[in-house]
Amino acid sequence: MTTRRLQALGDLAQLVHDHELARTARMARARDATTDQIARLSAPRPAPDDPAMLQVRQAHLAWASGQRMRLNQILARQTADLIEQRRRTARSLGRVEALSRLRETQRKRG
């Protein structure tokens, strides 16, 4: 394989790897945001003194429980997607490193 061809493949592999890295970071930020939302919903609130506010508080707790269940499902999907994305990112890094080794070997020979 020619030097120019290996260089072009290496450049392409690096572009793909950069794209995969950016996608991994974006997915991790989305998962972290979901985790923060769950934490905010789970944060303790002071008990109200007013009986009318107690009913509002109970309604809010019921709503928050449903939201936590929905967010936990989203979090599970985001975590699974992130694990798969990390695998793709690692594979793209392997390609970059393999092409780099091939170029280095060819440089030493030639």
N, C-alpha and C positions, 0 to 999 in steps of 0.2 A: 504494500500500500504506500502511496506517495506521501511525502511529508505534508504537502499542501492538503491532501485529502484528510489525513489524520488531524491536522490543525482545524480544518472545517468541522470535522466530527467532534473534536474537543470543544470548540466554540459552541456548537449546537447543544452538546451535552451540558455545558455550563449554563446556557440559557434555560434549558429545561429544569436543571437543578435550582436555579434562582427562582423560577416560577413555582416550583414545588415548595421551596422554603417559604416564600411569601404566602402561599396558600395554607401551609401548616400554621404559620403565625396568625393568620386571619382566623382560622378555625379555633385555635387555642384562645384567642381573645373572645370569640363568641361564646365558647364554653365557660370561660371565666366570668363573663357578664351574666350568664344564666345562673352560675353558682352564686354570684353576688345577689341576684334577685331572690333566690331561695333564702339566702341568709337574711335579707331585709324582711322578707315575709315571716321568718321564724323569730325575729328579734322580739324580746319581751316588751310589752307595753304596760304602762301603769294602769291599775284598775280604776275605773271611773267612780266618782262618788254619787253622781246623779243617776237615779233609776232609769230614766229615759236613755241615757248614754250607755247604760248596761245592755239594753236591747241592741243598740247600734253596735256595741262591742261584740256581742254574740253573733250578729249578722256578719260582721267583718271577719271574725274567726272562722265562720263557716266558709265564707268566700275565699279567705287565705288558704284554707285547707285544700280546696279544689284547685286553686292556683298552684300550690306546691306540688300536688299530684301531676298536674299538666307540665309544670316546669321540670319535674324529675324525669318524666318521659322524654322531654326534649333533651335534657342533660345526658340521658343514657344514649340517645341517638347521636348527639354531638360527640360524646366520648368514643363511641364505636367508629364514627367517621374519622375522628382525629387519629385513632390508632391505625386505621387503614392508610390515612394520608402520611403518617410518619413512616410507614413501610415504603410507600412510593418515594418519599424524600430520601430515605436511606438507599433505595435502589438507584435513584438518579445520582446520588453521591458516588456510589460504586462505579457507575459508568464513567463519571468524570475522572475518578482515580485510575481506572483501568486504561482509559485513553491517555492519561498523563504518563503512566508507566510505559505504554507502547511508544509514545513520542520520545520519551527519554531513552528507551532502548534503541530506537531507530537513530537518534542523534549520536549515541555512543558508537554505533556501527558505522555510521556514514561520514 
